[in-house]
Amino acid sequence: NRDFKPVRTVAPGESVHFETHDASSGQLTRDSNADDLKRLDLSRVNPVTGPLFIDGAKPGDALKVTVLSFEPSGWGWTGNIPGFGLLTDQFPDAKLHHWHYDASLAPAMYGPGGRVPLKPMCGTIGVAPAEPGLHSIIPPRNVGGNMDVRDIAEGTQLWLPIEVEGGIFSVGDTHAAQGDGEVCGTAIESAFDVSLKFELVKDAKLRAPRYQTPGPVSRHLDAKGYEVTTGIGPDLMSGARMAVAEMVELL
């Protein structure tokens, strides 16, 4: 909601340390079981920390967010929630897996024979939309939100289009790891403290989020990661068209 009262004002160039909650908003704990998934109140999922007012931010500007670091909690969960996910007809039963991982972020165990490499990331990160009123935190939007992009990780630089004065920025839904998407609707949901740096790009005219990852694209190229543009629409085709058009514009 663009009318949420900011908890603090941040100057461009400032860094902020956030304490986030897991995607269940504390409804699930280390002692929870599959039955607790059935009682999950979905109106409370994906809580975000904030909002922040970015000093000087105006509609038409872009907020550049650099992900500085993550501090792990050491515990997370993945749930198959009945009626939620891509294959709910084939996997209708509730199932909850607990992840206990080391602060060094060594690969986490899944059963006796599987290890999952960890890569902390922000699932939900964004600014407020211009349209007034309360908006669901579940879908992604052209101002960010629940994008669930696994590469919004340490070192990544994210640009968000600003639609309201001050931006009204929030972050949450942190994950210890995620694939290219959430097939069952959840990743390794885990609370992290995350540090972010904020910069302002005036008159950016950005239509949708874009980001740049750290590190070389290839050992043969002297480049910092790769550039990504995104698209938001009512279906995959319109979203893909927007993303490609944004990449053409960026190039």
C-alpha positions as CSV (number, residue, x, y, z in Angstrom):
1,N,0.0,0.0,0.0
2,R,1.5,3.3,-1.1
3,D,0.0,4.9,2.0
4,F,1.8,2.7,4.5
5,K,3.8,5.0,6.9
6,P,7.5,4.6,6.4
7,V,9.6,3.4,9.3
8,R,12.5,5.6,8.3
9,T,13.9,7.8,5.6
10,V,17.0,6.7,3.7
11,A,19.3,9.0,1.8
12,P,20.7,7.8,-1.6
13,G,24.0,6.1,-1.0
14,E,23.0,4.8,2.5
15,S,23.0,1.1,3.4
16,V,20.3,-0.5,5.7
17,H,20.4,-3.8,7.7
18,F,17.0,-5.6,7.6
19,E,15.7,-8.4,9.8
20,T,13.2,-10.4,7.9
21,H,10.7,-13.2,8.7
22,D,10.3,-16.5,6.9
23,A,7.5,-16.8,4.3
24,S,5.1,-18.3,6.8
25,S,5.4,-15.2,9.0
26,G,6.4,-17.5,11.9
27,Q,3.4,-19.8,11.5
28,L,5.9,-22.7,11.0
29,T,8.7,-23.5,13.4
30,R,11.3,-26.1,13.9
31,D,8.7,-28.2,15.6
32,S,6.0,-28.0,12.9
33,N,4.7,-30.9,10.9
34,A,2.7,-31.5,7.8
35,D,-0.6,-30.9,9.6
36,D,0.5,-27.3,10.3
37,L,0.7,-26.7,6.6
38,K,-3.0,-27.5,6.3
39,R,-3.7,-24.8,8.9
40,L,-1.5,-22.2,7.2
41,D,-3.2,-18.8,7.0
42,L,-2.2,-17.7,3.4
43,S,-3.3,-14.1,4.2
44,R,-0.1,-13.8,6.4
45,V,2.4,-15.3,3.9
46,N,5.4,-13.4,2.4
47,P,5.7,-10.7,5.1
48,V,8.0,-7.9,4.2
49,T,10.2,-5.6,6.4
50,G,9.8,-1.9,5.9
51,P,8.7,0.3,4.3
52,L,11.5,2.8,3.7
53,F,11.1,6.3,2.2
54,I,13.9,7.0,-0.2
55,D,14.7,10.7,0.1
56,G,14.3,12.5,-3.3
57,A,12.7,9.6,-5.1
58,K,10.0,10.7,-7.6
59,P,7.8,8.8,-10.1
60,G,9.8,8.2,-13.2
61,D,13.0,7.6,-11.2
62,A,14.6,4.2,-10.6
63,L,15.8,2.8,-7.3
64,K,19.1,0.9,-7.6
65,V,19.4,-1.7,-4.8
66,T,22.7,-3.5,-4.3
67,V,22.5,-6.7,-2.3
68,L,25.5,-6.5,0.1
69,S,25.2,-9.6,2.4
70,F,23.0,-12.2,4.1
71,E,23.2,-13.5,7.7
72,P,21.6,-17.0,7.9
73,S,19.3,-18.3,10.6
74,G,20.4,-21.9,10.1
75,W,16.9,-23.3,9.7
76,G,14.4,-23.4,6.8
77,W,11.5,-25.3,5.4
78,T,10.0,-26.5,2.1
79,G,6.3,-27.4,2.0
80,N,4.0,-29.1,-0.4
81,I,0.8,-27.1,0.5
82,P,-2.5,-28.8,-0.6
83,G,-4.0,-26.9,-3.6
84,F,-0.9,-24.7,-4.0
85,G,1.8,-25.3,-6.7
86,L,2.2,-26.6,-10.2
87,L,1.3,-30.3,-9.8
88,T,-1.3,-30.2,-7.0
89,D,-3.4,-32.8,-8.8
90,Q,-0.5,-35.3,-8.7
91,F,0.7,-34.4,-5.2
92,P,-2.4,-33.5,-3.2
93,D,-1.1,-34.3,0.3
94,A,0.7,-32.0,2.7
95,K,4.4,-32.6,3.1
96,L,6.9,-30.5,5.2
97,H,10.7,-30.8,5.0
98,H,12.9,-29.1,7.6
99,W,16.3,-27.9,6.5
100,H,19.1,-27.5,9.1
101,Y,22.1,-25.9,7.6
102,D,25.5,-24.5,8.7
103,A,26.2,-20.8,8.9
104,S,29.0,-21.4,6.4
105,L,26.2,-22.2,3.8
106,A,27.7,-25.6,3.0
107,P,25.3,-27.7,0.8
108,A,22.3,-28.8,2.9
109,M,21.1,-32.4,3.3
110,Y,17.9,-33.6,1.8
111,G,17.5,-37.2,2.9
112,P,20.4,-39.7,2.9
113,G,21.5,-39.2,-0.6
114,G,20.9,-35.6,-1.7
115,R,22.7,-32.3,-1.0
116,V,21.4,-28.9,-2.2
117,P,23.9,-26.1,-2.7
118,L,22.8,-23.0,-0.9
119,K,22.5,-19.5,-2.4
120,P,20.6,-17.0,-0.2
121,M,18.4,-14.6,-2.1
122,C,15.5,-12.2,-1.7
123,G,12.2,-13.6,-3.0
124,T,10.1,-10.5,-2.4
125,I,11.7,-7.1,-3.0
126,G,10.1,-4.0,-4.4
127,V,8.5,-0.5,-4.1
128,A,4.8,0.5,-3.9
129,P,2.6,0.7,-6.9
130,A,0.9,4.0,-7.9
131,E,-2.6,2.5,-7.7
132,P,-4.0,3.3,-4.2
133,G,-5.2,0.7,-1.8
134,L,-4.0,-2.6,-0.4
135,H,-2.4,-5.0,-2.9
136,S,-1.6,-8.7,-2.5
137,I,2.0,-9.5,-1.9
138,I,1.8,-12.8,-3.8
139,P,2.1,-11.8,-7.5
140,P,5.1,-10.0,-8.9
141,R,4.5,-6.5,-10.4
142,N,6.2,-4.0,-12.6
143,V,7.5,-2.4,-9.4
144,G,9.0,-5.7,-8.1
145,G,7.4,-7.6,-5.3
146,N,7.3,-11.4,-5.2
147,M,9.6,-12.0,-8.2
148,D,11.3,-15.1,-6.7
149,V,14.4,-14.6,-8.9
150,R,17.2,-16.8,-7.5
151,D,19.9,-14.4,-8.8
152,I,18.8,-11.5,-6.5
153,A,21.6,-12.7,-4.3
154,E,24.8,-11.2,-2.8
155,G,26.4,-8.8,-5.2
156,T,23.5,-8.4,-7.5
157,Q,22.4,-4.9,-8.5
158,L,18.6,-4.4,-9.0
159,W,16.8,-1.5,-10.6
160,L,13.2,-0.9,-9.7
161,P,10.9,1.6,-11.4
162,I,9.5,4.2,-8.9
163,E,5.8,5.1,-9.1
164,V,5.2,7.0,-5.9
165,E,7.1,9.7,-4.0
166,G,9.7,8.1,-1.8
167,G,9.4,4.8,-3.5
168,I,8.1,3.0,-0.3
169,F,10.5,0.1,-0.4
170,S,10.2,-3.3,1.4
171,V,11.9,-6.6,1.4
172,G,11.3,-10.1,2.7
173,D,10.6,-13.7,1.7
174,T,14.2,-14.7,1.9
175,H,15.3,-18.1,0.8
176,A,18.4,-20.3,1.5
177,A,18.1,-21.6,-2.0
178,Q,15.7,-21.8,-5.0
179,G,15.7,-23.2,-8.5
180,D,14.5,-21.3,-11.6
181,G,11.1,-21.3,-10.0
182,E,9.1,-22.8,-7.1
183,V,7.5,-25.9,-8.6
184,C,5.6,-26.7,-5.4
185,G,5.1,-23.1,-4.5
186,T,7.9,-22.9,-1.9
187,A,11.7,-22.8,-2.0
188,I,14.0,-23.3,1.1
189,E,12.0,-20.7,3.1
190,S,14.4,-19.3,5.7
191,A,14.7,-16.0,7.6
192,F,17.8,-14.0,7.0
193,D,19.2,-10.6,8.0
194,V,20.0,-8.8,4.7
195,S,22.0,-5.7,4.1
196,L,21.1,-3.5,1.1
197,K,22.5,-0.3,-0.4
198,F,20.2,2.2,-2.0
199,E,21.0,4.6,-4.9
200,L,18.7,6.8,-7.0
201,V,18.7,7.0,-10.8
202,K,16.8,10.2,-11.8
203,D,14.4,10.1,-14.8
204,A,15.2,6.5,-15.6
205,K,11.9,5.8,-17.4
206,L,12.2,2.1,-16.4
207,R,9.0,0.0,-17.1
208,A,9.9,-3.2,-15.2
209,P,12.7,-4.4,-12.9
210,R,16.1,-5.2,-14.3
211,Y,19.2,-6.5,-12.6
212,Q,22.9,-7.3,-13.1
213,T,24.6,-10.2,-11.5
214,P,28.2,-10.1,-10.2
215,G,31.1,-12.2,-11.6
216,P,32.2,-12.9,-15.1
217,V,29.8,-14.3,-17.8
218,S,32.6,-16.4,-19.1
219,R,36.3,-16.9,-18.4
220,H,36.8,-15.6,-22.0
221,L,35.0,-12.3,-21.3
222,D,36.0,-9.3,-19.1
223,A,32.5,-8.5,-17.9
224,K,30.6,-8.3,-14.7
225,G,28.0,-11.0,-14.7
226,Y,25.0,-10.6,-17.0
227,E,22.3,-8.1,-17.6
228,V,18.7,-9.2,-17.1
229,T,15.4,-7.5,-18.1
230,T,12.0,-8.6,-16.9
231,G,8.5,-8.4,-18.2
232,I,5.1,-8.4,-16.4
233,G,1.9,-9.3,-18.1
234,P,-1.3,-11.3,-18.0
235,D,0.4,-14.4,-19.6
236,L,3.8,-15.7,-20.4
237,M,3.9,-14.5,-24.0
238,S,3.1,-10.9,-23.1
239,G,5.6,-11.0,-20.3
240,A,8.3,-12.4,-22.6
241,R,7.6,-9.8,-25.2
242,M,8.0,-7.0,-22.6
243,A,11.2,-8.5,-21.3
244,V,12.8,-8.8,-24.8
245,A,11.6,-5.2,-25.7
246,E,13.2,-4.0,-22.4
247,M,16.5,-5.7,-23.4
248,V,16.5,-4.1,-26.8
249,E,16.0,-0.7,-25.1
250,L,18.8,-1.5,-22.6
251,L,21.2,-2.5,-25.4
